[in-house]
Amino acid sequence: MKKIAVQSWCFREFKPLDKLIGKLNECKFKNVELCGVHVNFKDPGSVKVIKQFNDAGIRISSIGVEGFKGVPEEEQVFKFAKEAGCDYISADFPIDCHAVAMKKTSALANTYQINIGIHNHGGGHWLGSRQALEYVFSIADKRIGLCLDTAWAMDAGVDPLGLAKSFYERLYGLHLKDFVFDRKGNPEDVVLGTGALDLKPLLAFLKEKKFSGPLTIEYEGEASNPAASLIKCAQNIK
C-alpha cells in the first residue's frame, strides 16, 4: 500500500486553497484527492494550482468525483490530471447517456494514459450495486474501473471486501469511509474503523495484493473542524 490520502471534500468549508493546504499540513497529509469544491478542473487556468500544492510538499494523488457526459470540455480534466501526475480520476456517469459517455471518456483515458475509477455512491445511486458495476465493466474499456467507496458499498448492502476481491483487476483507488446505521438504515459518518466497516480484513487483502493506489480517507462529519477525526482515521489505517 503506497499512500494515504484525504478527500478535499472533508475540508469543504476551508477555501481558498491556502486554507485547505494549511489544514492538510496540520493533519500531516502529503496526498490529496482534490474535488470540484476547491478546483474547477474544466478551467484551463486550473493547472496553475498544481504548483501551489507541489510547493507545499503535497501531491495531488487523484481528482474527483467528476461527472462525465462525453462533452468536449471534459478533456481539460484529463489535462489537469496528467499535469498533476494523478494515479486516477474518480468518476460518475449519468445513466441516460452512460454508454456514449464511457466510450468518449475511455478514448481520453487511453490518450492521456490515466485510469478512471467509478465511484459507487450507495444504494440510491444507479452505480451503487454489484450488478450495475458488473454491467458497466462488461461494456467499458479496461481503463474504466472502480474507486471503491467502502461506506457507500455498505449502504447498498454490499460487502466492501467482496467488491475489492471481485473487481480487483479494475480497482484503481479507494475512498475509505465508515458509517453507522440507525434502525431505519440512515447512515452517519464516523471515524474510520469505529463503525460498520470491517477495516482490518480489507487492509490485509490490499497488503497481500500489494495494492499501490491511493487509500483516500473521506470523513464528512464535523465539516467546520474535522482535523482531529481525520488524524484518527489515518492512525487507524496505520
C-alpha positions as CSV (number, residue, x, y, z in Angstrom):
1,M,0.0,0.0,0.0
2,K,1.7,3.1,-1.3
3,K,0.0,6.2,0.1
4,I,-2.7,7.5,2.5
5,A,-4.6,10.5,1.0
6,V,-7.6,12.6,2.0
7,Q,-10.5,13.8,0.0
8,S,-10.6,17.6,-0.1
9,W,-14.4,17.4,0.4
10,C,-13.6,16.7,4.1
11,F,-12.3,20.3,4.2
12,R,-15.1,21.8,2.1
13,E,-15.5,24.8,4.4
14,F,-11.9,25.7,4.0
15,K,-11.4,28.0,1.0
16,P,-9.4,29.4,-0.7
17,L,-6.7,26.9,-1.4
18,D,-4.2,28.3,1.1
19,K,-6.6,27.4,3.9
20,L,-7.0,23.9,2.5
21,I,-3.3,23.4,2.3
22,G,-2.9,24.7,5.8
23,K,-5.3,22.1,7.1
24,L,-3.6,19.3,5.1
25,N,-0.3,20.3,6.7
26,E,-1.9,20.4,10.1
27,C,-3.1,16.8,9.7
28,K,0.3,15.8,8.0
29,F,-1.4,14.6,4.8
30,K,1.0,14.5,1.9
31,N,-1.5,13.3,-0.6
32,V,-4.9,14.7,-1.5
33,E,-7.8,13.9,-3.8
34,L,-9.0,17.3,-5.0
35,C,-12.7,17.7,-5.7
36,G,-14.6,20.4,-7.6
37,V,-15.5,22.4,-4.5
38,H,-11.9,23.5,-4.5
39,V,-10.8,23.5,-8.1
40,N,-12.8,23.7,-11.4
41,F,-10.8,21.2,-13.5
42,K,-12.5,22.2,-16.7
43,D,-11.0,25.6,-16.5
44,P,-7.7,25.6,-18.5
45,G,-6.2,28.0,-15.9
46,S,-6.7,25.5,-13.1
47,V,-3.4,23.8,-13.8
48,K,-1.7,26.7,-12.1
49,V,-2.8,25.4,-8.7
50,I,-0.7,22.3,-9.2
51,K,2.5,24.3,-8.4
52,Q,0.8,25.6,-5.3
53,F,0.4,22.1,-3.9
54,N,3.9,21.0,-5.1
55,D,5.5,23.9,-3.3
56,A,3.7,22.9,-0.1
57,G,5.0,19.3,-0.5
58,I,1.6,17.9,-1.1
59,R,0.9,15.5,-4.1
60,I,-2.4,15.6,-5.9
61,S,-2.9,11.8,-6.0
62,S,-6.3,11.9,-7.7
63,I,-9.2,14.2,-8.6
64,G,-12.9,13.8,-8.5
65,V,-15.6,12.7,-8.2
66,E,-16.0,14.1,-11.7
67,G,-19.2,13.5,-13.7
68,F,-18.5,12.6,-17.3
69,K,-21.1,13.1,-20.1
70,G,-18.8,12.8,-23.1
71,V,-18.7,16.5,-23.9
72,P,-15.5,18.2,-25.3
73,E,-14.7,20.4,-22.3
74,E,-14.1,17.2,-20.2
75,E,-10.7,16.8,-22.0
76,Q,-9.4,19.6,-19.8
77,V,-10.0,17.3,-16.7
78,F,-7.6,14.8,-18.2
79,K,-5.0,17.5,-19.0
80,F,-5.1,18.6,-15.3
81,A,-4.8,15.0,-14.0
82,K,-1.9,14.3,-16.4
83,E,-0.1,17.5,-15.4
84,A,-0.6,16.8,-11.7
85,G,0.6,13.2,-12.1
86,C,-2.6,11.7,-10.7
87,D,-2.9,8.0,-10.2
88,Y,-6.5,8.1,-11.4
89,I,-9.7,10.1,-11.7
90,S,-12.7,9.2,-9.5
91,A,-15.8,9.4,-11.7
92,D,-19.5,9.2,-12.2
93,F,-21.5,8.6,-15.4
94,P,-25.2,9.6,-15.9
95,I,-27.5,6.7,-16.6
96,D,-29.2,8.3,-19.5
97,C,-26.0,8.6,-21.7
98,H,-23.6,6.3,-20.0
99,A,-22.7,4.1,-23.0
100,V,-21.7,7.1,-25.2
101,A,-20.1,8.9,-22.2
102,M,-18.0,5.9,-21.3
103,K,-16.8,5.4,-24.9
104,K,-15.7,9.0,-25.2
105,T,-14.2,9.0,-21.7
106,S,-12.3,5.8,-22.5
107,A,-10.8,7.4,-25.5
108,L,-9.5,10.3,-23.4
109,A,-8.3,7.8,-20.7
110,N,-6.2,6.0,-23.3
111,T,-4.9,9.1,-24.9
112,Y,-3.7,10.5,-21.6
113,Q,-2.9,7.1,-20.0
114,I,-5.0,7.8,-16.9
115,N,-7.4,5.3,-15.3
116,I,-11.0,6.1,-14.3
117,G,-12.5,4.8,-11.1
118,I,-16.3,4.7,-10.9
119,H,-17.5,5.9,-7.5
120,N,-20.2,3.5,-6.2
121,H,-22.3,6.1,-4.4
122,G,-24.7,4.0,-2.3
123,G,-28.0,2.1,-2.7
124,G,-29.8,5.1,-4.1
125,H,-27.4,5.5,-7.0
126,W,-27.6,3.5,-10.2
127,L,-23.9,2.6,-10.0
128,G,-24.1,1.5,-6.3
129,S,-24.9,-2.1,-6.8
130,R,-22.6,-5.1,-7.7
131,Q,-24.9,-5.9,-10.7
132,A,-24.6,-2.4,-12.1
133,L,-20.8,-2.5,-11.8
134,E,-20.7,-5.9,-13.5
135,Y,-22.7,-4.5,-16.3
136,V,-20.7,-1.3,-16.9
137,F,-17.4,-3.2,-16.7
138,S,-18.7,-5.7,-19.3
139,I,-19.2,-2.8,-21.8
140,A,-16.4,-0.5,-20.8
141,D,-12.8,-0.3,-21.7
142,K,-10.3,-1.6,-19.1
143,R,-9.3,1.9,-18.4
144,I,-12.7,2.4,-16.6
145,G,-12.6,0.6,-13.3
146,L,-13.6,1.2,-9.7
147,C,-13.0,3.7,-7.0
148,L,-14.4,1.7,-4.1
149,D,-16.2,3.7,-1.5
150,T,-16.4,1.4,1.5
151,A,-19.3,3.2,3.3
152,W,-21.5,3.6,0.3
153,A,-20.9,0.0,-0.6
154,M,-22.3,-0.9,2.9
155,D,-25.2,1.5,2.3
156,A,-26.1,-0.5,-0.8
157,G,-25.9,-3.8,1.2
158,V,-22.7,-4.8,-0.5
159,D,-19.6,-6.1,1.3
160,P,-16.6,-3.8,0.5
161,L,-14.1,-6.5,0.8
162,G,-16.2,-8.7,-1.5
163,L,-16.2,-5.9,-4.1
164,A,-12.5,-5.4,-3.8
165,K,-11.9,-9.1,-4.4
166,S,-14.4,-9.3,-7.3
167,F,-13.1,-6.3,-9.2
168,Y,-9.5,-6.2,-8.0
169,E,-8.2,-6.2,-11.6
170,R,-10.1,-2.9,-12.1
171,L,-9.6,-1.5,-8.6
172,Y,-7.8,1.9,-9.1
173,G,-8.4,3.6,-5.8
174,L,-10.5,3.6,-2.6
175,H,-12.5,6.0,-0.6
176,L,-12.0,4.7,2.9
177,K,-15.2,5.8,4.7
178,D,-17.2,4.4,7.6
179,F,-20.8,4.6,8.6
180,V,-23.1,3.6,11.5
181,F,-26.7,3.0,10.6
182,D,-29.8,3.7,12.6
183,R,-32.8,1.4,12.8
184,K,-34.2,2.9,9.6
185,G,-30.9,2.4,7.8
186,N,-29.9,6.1,7.7
187,P,-26.1,6.4,7.7
188,E,-23.9,8.6,9.8
189,D,-20.2,9.3,9.2
190,V,-17.9,8.1,12.0
191,V,-14.1,7.8,12.4
192,L,-12.7,5.1,10.1
193,G,-12.7,1.7,11.8
194,T,-15.2,2.6,14.5
195,G,-18.4,1.9,12.6
196,A,-19.8,-0.9,10.5
197,L,-16.8,-1.3,8.3
198,D,-14.5,-4.3,9.0
199,L,-11.3,-2.4,8.2
200,K,-8.6,-4.9,9.1
201,P,-9.5,-7.7,6.6
202,L,-9.8,-5.1,3.8
203,L,-6.4,-3.6,4.5
204,A,-4.9,-7.1,4.9
205,F,-6.2,-8.1,1.5
206,L,-4.8,-4.9,-0.1
207,K,-1.5,-5.5,1.5
208,E,-1.4,-9.1,0.3
209,K,-2.2,-8.0,-3.2
210,K,0.5,-5.2,-2.9
211,F,-2.1,-2.6,-3.9
212,S,-0.3,0.5,-4.9
213,G,-3.1,3.0,-5.4
214,P,-4.1,5.8,-3.0
215,L,-6.1,5.0,0.1
216,T,-8.2,8.1,0.3
217,I,-9.9,8.9,3.6
218,E,-13.3,10.5,3.3
219,Y,-14.9,11.7,6.5
220,E,-17.8,14.1,6.1
221,G,-18.5,14.8,9.8
222,E,-17.6,18.0,11.6
223,A,-17.2,20.0,8.4
224,S,-16.1,23.1,10.3
225,N,-13.3,21.3,12.3
226,P,-12.6,17.7,11.0
227,A,-8.9,17.7,11.6
228,A,-8.8,15.6,14.9
229,S,-11.1,13.0,13.5
230,L,-9.2,12.8,10.2
231,I,-5.9,12.3,12.1
232,K,-7.6,9.4,14.0
233,C,-8.8,7.9,10.6
234,A,-5.2,7.9,9.4
235,Q,-3.9,6.4,12.6
236,N,-6.4,3.6,12.4
237,I,-5.2,2.7,8.9
238,K,-1.6,2.6,10.1
